[in-house]
Every structure is written in structure tokens, then in C-alpha cells.
């Protein structure tokens, strides 16, 4: 958000995310969310393309 303030103080900021995993560390939350998942902090969510170039999510254990 600090980078936005370099261009002046906006009247409002809308946060949009592809996936909301919960567990926020900042006192803000997204206003626009495509998918909400409740996954443990030790798991990593990865976005990739499959063989047909469609987007897919996979869960991996974060070591």
C-alpha cells in the first residue's frame, strides 16, 4: 500500500485476491475473493497450468 501513496492518497483501496487462505497477519481483508480455503499454515497452495493449459491448484506440504 505504501507504493500507492507515492502517487497520492487514494480515497479508497479495494483488495482483490484469487484465494483467501485466512490467517491474516495484517488488519485488512480482501473485498473481492474468487475462492476461500481454510488450510493449515504448513501447507502451500500452488497455482499452475495443466496439459490443456487450464489453471489448477495443488496443495503441498511446506517444509
N, C-alpha and C positions, 0 to 999 in steps of 0.2 A: 504494500500500500504506500510505502514511502516514495516509491518511484512515481506513483500517480501525483503525489503532492508536488513533485518537481515541475509539473505543468500547471499548477494552480490548485486551489482547494475545490474539489468537486462537491456538488450539492448532496450527492449520494453515491454509494458504491454498491453494485449488485454482484454478489459472489455466486458463480455458477461452477459446478463440479460434475464430472462424469459419474463418479462413485463417491458416496458419503459412507465412510467406514465407521463413523462415530469416533469416540475417544479424542475429542478436540483438545488441543493444548492452548488454543487462543480463545478469547471470549467472543468469537464471532462464529456464525454458522451460515452455510450456503442457503440462498433463497431459491435457487434452481438446482435440482438434483435429478439425474437420469436414473440412478439406481442406488438404493440404500442397502448396505450389508452390515451385519454385525459379526465381525470376525475377530479372533484373538490377535493381540498385538504381535505375537511371534509369527504370524502368517503374513505373507506378502502377496498382494494381488497384482498380477501381471496382465497387461493388455497386449495382444498380439494378433496377427492375421493367420488364418488357416490356409490350406492349399487352394481354396476357392476365393481367397482374398477377403473373406468375411472376418469381422472383428470378433475376438473371443477373449474371455477372461479365464485365467487359471490361477489356482491357489497354490502357493509353495510355502514350505516351512522356511522361516527366516532364521538362519544360524548365527 
